[in-house]
Amino acid sequence: MQKILQFIVVGAAVGFLISIFVREVNMVYTILLTVIATFLTLMYAELYHIREAINRQRSEQKEYLK
């Protein structure tokens, strides 16, 4: 849960900075879209690490069975 809150804060901070520098964009939309993009990126990274762990475990099992 703490990890999720940290990601929300990071996404909100980046969205706030973008909305400050780009004046034509609504701040709420920018923050919301940045938080969503942050979550999507982090979910992909977590799934990638899970896949690496599974592949590593499978290769260790194959070596053990030989």
ChimeraX attribute file (.defattr): number of C-alpha atoms within 10 A of each C-alpha:
attribute: neighborCount
match mode: 1-to-1
recipient: residues
	/A:1	5
	/A:2	7
	/A:3	8
	/A:4	11
	/A:5	10
	/A:6	11
	/A:7	16
	/A:8	19
	/A:9	13
	/A:10	15
	/A:11	22
	/A:12	21
	/A:13	15
	/A:14	17
	/A:15	20
	/A:16	19
	/A:17	14
	/A:18	16
	/A:19	18
	/A:20	14
	/A:21	9
	/A:22	12
	/A:23	9
	/A:24	8
	/A:25	12
	/A:26	11
	/A:27	17
	/A:28	13
	/A:29	13
	/A:30	21
	/A:31	21
	/A:32	16
	/A:33	15
	/A:34	21
	/A:35	21
	/A:36	16
	/A:37	13
	/A:38	17
	/A:39	16
	/A:40	12
	/A:41	11
	/A:42	14
	/A:43	12
	/A:44	11
	/A:45	12
	/A:46	12
	/A:47	11
	/A:48	12
	/A:49	12
	/A:50	12
	/A:51	12
	/A:52	12
	/A:53	12
	/A:54	12
	/A:55	12
	/A:56	12
	/A:57	12
	/A:58	12
	/A:59	11
	/A:60	11
	/A:61	11
	/A:62	10
	/A:63	9
	/A:64	8
	/A:65	6
	/A:66	5
